[in-house]
Amino acid sequence: MLPLLKDVHSLVRSVAANTAGRLGVKEAIPGLILLLRDDSRDVRWWAIHALGDLKAVEALPEIERLRGDADETVARIAANIAMTLSRKP
């Protein structure tokens, strides 16, 4: 699954990100962080969602950056996930 995070097709990258998050594939975290800079808003959205599912606090600085994303849906999920990851257990 990890190689699919680098696929040329944005739909494949989106599905791979979603799957990694749902299955709890912690090894995908570095690749998901890279996807936060993807040109596709859908890929960025799914990468943020997956990182939230994985409770990847190491991604917080990059997720915080996306609170200012040009796409409102990406900015909104970034704000929500950033707030969730920032909470103390």
WOFEN-V198350 format. One record per pair of residues at least 12 apart in sequence whose C-alpha atoms are under 8 Angstrom apart, sorted by the first residue. I is the first residue (numbers start at 0). GAP is how many residues later the second one is. D is the distance in whole Angstrom. If there is no record, write none. Layout:
BEGIN
<<I;GAP;D> <I;GAP;D>>
END
This chain:
BEGIN
<<0;15;6> <0;19;8> <1;14;8> <1;26;6> <1;29;8> <3;12;6> <4;12;7> <4;26;7> <4;27;7> <4;30;8> <9;30;7> <9;32;8> <9;33;6> <10;32;8> <12;30;6> <13;28;7> <13;29;5> <13;32;6> <13;33;7> <14;31;8> <16;15;7> <16;26;8> <16;29;6> <16;30;5> <16;33;6> <17;28;6> <17;29;7> <17;31;7> <17;32;6> <18;31;8> <19;30;7> <20;28;7> <20;29;4> <20;30;7> <20;31;8> <20;32;5> <20;33;6> <21;28;7> <21;31;7> <23;29;7> <23;30;6> <24;29;8> <25;28;7> <28;22;7> <28;25;8> <28;27;7> <31;15;5> <31;16;8> <31;18;8> <31;19;7> <32;14;7> <32;18;8> <32;26;6> <32;29;7> <34;12;6> <35;12;7> <35;26;7> <35;27;7> <35;30;8> <40;30;7> <40;33;7> <43;30;7> <44;28;8> <44;29;5> <44;32;7> <44;33;8> <47;15;7> <47;29;7> <47;30;6> <47;33;7> <48;28;7> <48;32;7> <51;29;6> <51;32;8> <51;33;7> <54;30;6> <55;29;7> <56;28;6> <56;29;8> <59;22;6> <59;25;7> <59;26;8> <62;15;6> <62;16;8> <62;18;8> <62;19;6> <63;14;7> <63;15;7> <63;18;6> <65;12;6> <65;13;8> <66;12;5>>
END
